[in-house]
Structure formats: structure tokens, C-alpha cells
Amino acid sequence: MAHAVLKRAWNWVCGEHGGMMDEYVTMAGFWIFSTVVVLVAAGLIWGALSGDLKAMVSDLTNLF
């Protein structure tokens, strides 16, 4: 009984053709993107709070 369940689970995993790798790549891409967004936002907020308008404009210019 347990052997049949394990075999069916193994066949299901093998039938995915690397679906788990897609999940890992997507997750890594999400974390990289969100980290960049947070760092840029933190830089802009820091520039705004310090009153350094030139630094904010420089950040946006370098970003785009």
C-alpha cells in the first residue's frame, strides 16, 4: 500500500518536468526585485528626509 502511494507520488513529481525549479527561479526573481524596490524606496525616503533634493533627482536619473 505504502509502496503504491510512494510510486504514484514519484511519478507525479517526475511528470512535472522541473516544475519545482520554475518555482525556485520565480521565487528568487521575486526576492531580487523586491529587494531592489525596497533599497530604491529607502534611498528616496532618506533623500527626502534629509532635504537633499539633488540626491533624490540623481537616484531617479540613475534608475531610469
N, CA, C and O of each residue as an XYZ file, in Angstrom:
256
protein
N       0.834     -1.206      0.000
C       0.000      0.000      0.000
C       0.872      1.260      0.000
O       0.701      2.146     -0.838
N       1.818      1.327      0.961
C       2.683      2.498      1.039
C       3.565      2.590     -0.203
O       3.863      3.683     -0.685
N       3.980      1.431     -0.714
C       4.822      1.423     -1.914
C       4.070      2.021     -3.102
O       4.649      2.766     -3.892
N       2.788      1.699     -3.230
C       1.982      2.230     -4.336
C       1.813      3.742     -4.209
O       1.842      4.463     -5.206
N       1.638      4.212     -2.986
C       1.483      5.653     -2.765
C       2.776      6.373     -3.110
O       2.754      7.416     -3.763
N       3.903      5.821     -2.674
C       5.191      6.445     -2.986
C       5.467      6.427     -4.484
O       5.988      7.393     -5.041
N       5.113      5.320     -5.129
C       5.346      5.234     -6.575
C       4.482      6.259     -7.320
O       4.943      6.905     -8.261
N       3.234      6.397     -6.889
C       2.343      7.374     -7.532
C       2.853      8.798     -7.296
O       2.801      9.635     -8.198
N       3.349      9.074     -6.074
C       3.898     10.405     -5.779
C       5.161     10.660     -6.610
O       5.360     11.761     -7.124
N       6.012      9.633     -6.736
C       7.239      9.778     -7.541
C       6.895     10.056     -8.997
O       7.514     10.913     -9.628
N       5.916      9.340     -9.534
C       5.501      9.555    -10.929
C       4.921     10.952    -11.118
O       5.111     11.568    -12.167
N       4.217     11.450    -10.109
C       3.653     12.794    -10.207
C       4.776     13.832    -10.225
O       4.736     14.773    -11.018
N       5.777     13.666     -9.355
C       6.903     14.607     -9.314
C       7.675     14.554    -10.626
O       8.054     15.593    -11.166
N       7.912     13.348    -11.141
C       8.647     13.207    -12.401
C       7.854     13.785    -13.570
O       8.445     14.281    -14.529
N       6.552     13.728    -13.505
C       5.709     14.234    -14.591
C       5.630     15.740    -14.652
O       5.123     16.302    -15.623
N       6.133     16.402    -13.612
C       6.071     17.866    -13.587
C       7.115     18.499    -14.497
O       6.984     19.669    -14.856
N       8.141     17.758    -14.874
C       9.195     18.244    -15.780
C       9.856     19.510    -15.258
O       9.945     20.512    -15.967
N      10.315     19.457    -14.024
C      11.046     20.594    -13.473
C      10.166     21.709    -12.966
O      10.623     22.848    -12.866
N       8.941     21.429    -12.646
C       8.042     22.462    -12.146
C       8.541     23.118    -10.876
O       8.339     24.313    -10.661
N       9.199     22.322    -10.029
C       9.734     22.891     -8.794
C      10.849     23.892     -9.095
O      10.986     24.896     -8.396
N      11.630     23.626    -10.115
C      12.701     24.565    -10.466
C      12.104     25.889    -10.926
O      12.648     26.955    -10.636
N      10.990     25.821    -11.640
C      10.305     27.056    -12.025
C       9.901     27.852    -10.793
O      10.010     29.078    -10.768
N       9.434     27.143     -9.772
C       9.046     27.818     -8.533
C      10.245     28.506     -7.892
O      10.139     29.644     -7.436
N      11.383     27.821     -7.856
C      12.571     28.404     -7.244
C      13.059     29.621     -8.022
O      13.437     30.628     -7.424
N      13.054     29.536     -9.338
C      13.511     30.662    -10.163
C      12.575     31.851     -9.981
O      13.027     32.989     -9.853
N      11.270     31.587     -9.970
C      10.292     32.661     -9.775
C      10.458     33.303     -8.403
O      10.413     34.526     -8.275
N      10.649     32.480     -7.384
C      10.806     32.997     -6.033
C      12.083     33.830     -5.917
O      12.070     34.896     -5.302
N      13.172     33.357     -6.495
C      14.428     34.106     -6.442
C      14.286     35.440     -7.172
O      14.771     36.466     -6.695
N      13.618     35.426     -8.333
C      13.376     36.663     -9.072
C      12.538     37.638     -8.277
O      12.795     38.842     -8.278
N      11.529     37.111     -7.595
C      10.678     37.972     -6.763
C      11.485     38.621     -5.653
O      11.344     39.817     -5.398
N      12.336     37.835     -4.985
C      13.112     38.389     -3.880
C      14.113     39.421     -4.367
O      14.319     40.440     -3.708
N      14.739     39.175     -5.509
C      15.689     40.144     -6.054
C      14.966     41.439     -6.416
O      15.433     42.528     -6.083
N      13.827     41.320     -7.097
C      13.050     42.504     -7.488
C      12.581     43.287     -6.270
O      12.712     44.511     -6.227
N      12.034     42.587     -5.281
C      11.512     43.293     -4.110
C      12.639     43.937     -3.307
O      12.448     45.006     -2.728
N      13.810     43.304     -3.264
C      14.938     43.904     -2.563
C      15.378     45.186     -3.246
O      15.664     46.179     -2.576
N      15.435     45.177     -4.575
C      15.817     46.381     -5.311
C      14.800     47.489     -5.075
O      15.174     48.643     -4.864
N      13.523     47.144     -5.108
C      12.472     48.156     -4.889
C      12.604     48.761     -3.494
O      12.499     49.977     -3.334
N      12.832     47.925     -2.487
C      12.952     48.426     -1.114
C      14.184     49.316     -0.977
O      14.120     50.358     -0.325
N      15.304     48.921     -1.582
C      16.513     49.748     -1.486
C      16.339     51.097     -2.175
O      16.782     52.122     -1.658
N      15.697     51.097     -3.338
C      15.458     52.365     -4.041
C      14.511     53.248     -3.237
O      14.740     54.449     -3.097
N      13.443     52.644     -2.708
C      12.500     53.422     -1.902
C      13.178     53.982     -0.660
O      12.931     55.127     -0.281
N      14.030     53.184     -0.022
C      14.737     53.657      1.170
C      15.663     54.819      0.823
O      15.767     55.781      1.584
N      16.331     54.732     -0.319
C      17.195     55.831     -0.748
C      16.418     57.103     -1.014
O      16.851     58.195     -0.646
N      15.262     56.959     -1.659
C      14.438     58.139     -1.935
C      13.885     58.741     -0.649
O      13.859     59.963     -0.498
N      13.447     57.904      0.270
C      12.927     58.408      1.544
C      14.044     59.091      2.337
O      13.840     60.154      2.923
N      15.231     58.464      2.349
C      16.372     59.065      3.043
C      16.702     60.442      2.453
O      16.956     61.400      3.183
N      16.692     60.517      1.114
C      16.960     61.794      0.468
C      15.900     62.831      0.798
O      16.217     64.003      1.006
N      14.642     62.407      0.848
C      13.560     63.344      1.160
C      13.646     63.823      2.603
O      13.439     65.004      2.879
N      13.948     62.918      3.518
C      14.011     63.301      4.928
C      15.228     64.163      5.230
O      15.193     65.006      6.126
N      16.294     63.952      4.484
C      17.492     64.760      4.725
C      17.430     66.091      3.978
O      18.297     66.945      4.158
N      16.414     66.268      3.145
C      16.256     67.518      2.423
C      17.202     67.656      1.244
O      17.390     68.759      0.731
N      17.791     66.574      0.813
C      18.761     66.621     -0.279
C      18.041     66.317     -1.593
O      17.994     65.168     -2.031
N      17.492     67.338     -2.208
C      16.730     67.166     -3.445
C      17.631     66.703     -4.582
O      17.208     65.918     -5.431
N      18.864     67.180     -4.603
C      19.791     66.790     -5.660
C      20.067     65.284     -5.618
O      20.173     64.646     -6.665
N      20.183     64.712     -4.412
C      20.418     63.275     -4.278
C      19.206     62.485     -4.775
O      19.367     61.442     -5.409
N      17.990     62.976     -4.489
C      16.779     62.294     -4.962
C      16.727     62.294     -6.490
O      16.439     61.266     -7.103
N      17.003     63.444     -7.102
C      16.974     63.546     -8.550
C      18.067     62.668     -9.163
O      17.851     62.041    -10.200
N      19.226     62.622     -8.531
C      20.320     61.776     -9.005
C      19.923     60.301     -8.942
O      20.226     59.547     -9.867
N      19.249     59.875     -7.865
C      18.790     58.491     -7.754
C      17.827     58.146     -8.877
O      17.948     57.100     -9.515
N      16.872     59.033     -9.112
C      15.883     58.767    -10.157
C      16.522     58.790    -11.546
O      16.153     57.996    -12.412
N      17.472     59.690    -11.761
C      18.145     59.755    -13.062
C      18.957     58.485    -13.320
O      18.932     57.946    -14.427
N      19.663     58.015    -12.320
C      20.456     56.794    -12.476
C      19.575     55.563    -12.613
O      19.959     54.580    -13.245
N      18.390     55.627    -12.013
C      17.477     54.484    -12.057
C      16.904     54.318    -13.450
O      16.804     53.198    -13.950
N      16.535     55.397    -14.070
C      15.907     55.328    -15.405
C      16.847     55.903    -16.437
O      16.515     55.941    -17.621
